Amino acid sequence: MSAALLVDSDPETANQHALSAARRAGRVGVVRETAAITAYRLGDFATALRELRTYRRISGKNDQLPMMVDCERGLGRPERALELGRSVDRAALDTPVQVELAIAMSGARLDLGNPTAALGELEIPQLDPTTAYSWSPALYSAYAATLEELGRQDEADEWWARVDHATAALAEAADEDAWETVDVVEEAIEDDGRGEGDVEQLDEPAVEQDADDELEPVDEPAPLDEPGAADEPGEIDDDNPVDVDGSAAG
């Protein structure tokens, strides 16, 4: 599909292709998902949310819930974002989706001016500074940024350093085709005793329109694989993380 090929290089054209496809194949989940992703990239959160709701109805999946939460934030509705995020049992979500949702929920807390609660949203089991997964750098980054909001700069600096260590370990593992867990070796970082950390979500610009009223689904379309809320360094199998010293953890 043309939209999938252009979503990173030319999101506006990708969005036009996706909406055209939605008009012709509105009952295909991947089509509606693609329309949502391209609209989200353009900051058209109302359209993205409408398409994501349709995708969710068609597919029965909650894998795009973090993006839906972010769309509510982008529309200036952090309370509704939190309500939406709490509407699903997180334990039923795949691990990468759980992490993305934690980041999105943390962002909503920041929107409401509550960095302490935002930090709490990020303190999940996946916040492990010793083992790196594809989603770890994003989680560490969010946690570090939230610590900065709280004025805890020394701790934030430690987590920013962990972002670099995790990214390097994942890249090295990918280069070596080591599709296993990578242990993170922190050379210049002292353990703060936490053993856990979290990620933060970017605040999205608000859009003055209600996704419930503005956009009606063109039929009932379907989604396509989303690029993901956080960039994944290397193609590491999330079921098999990587040790941050670059060696495979058997």
Secondary structure by P-SEA (a helix, b strand, c coil): ccccccccccaaaaaaaaaaaaaaccccaaaaaaaaaaaaaacaaaaaaaaaaaaaaacccccaaaaaaaaaaaaccaaaaaaaaaccccccccaaaaaaaaaaaaaaaaaaccaaaaaaaaccccccccccccaaaaaaaaaaaaaaaacaaaaaaaaaaaaaaaaaaaaaaaaaccccbbbbbbcccccccccccbbbbcccbbbccccccccccccccccccccccccccccccccbbbbccccccc
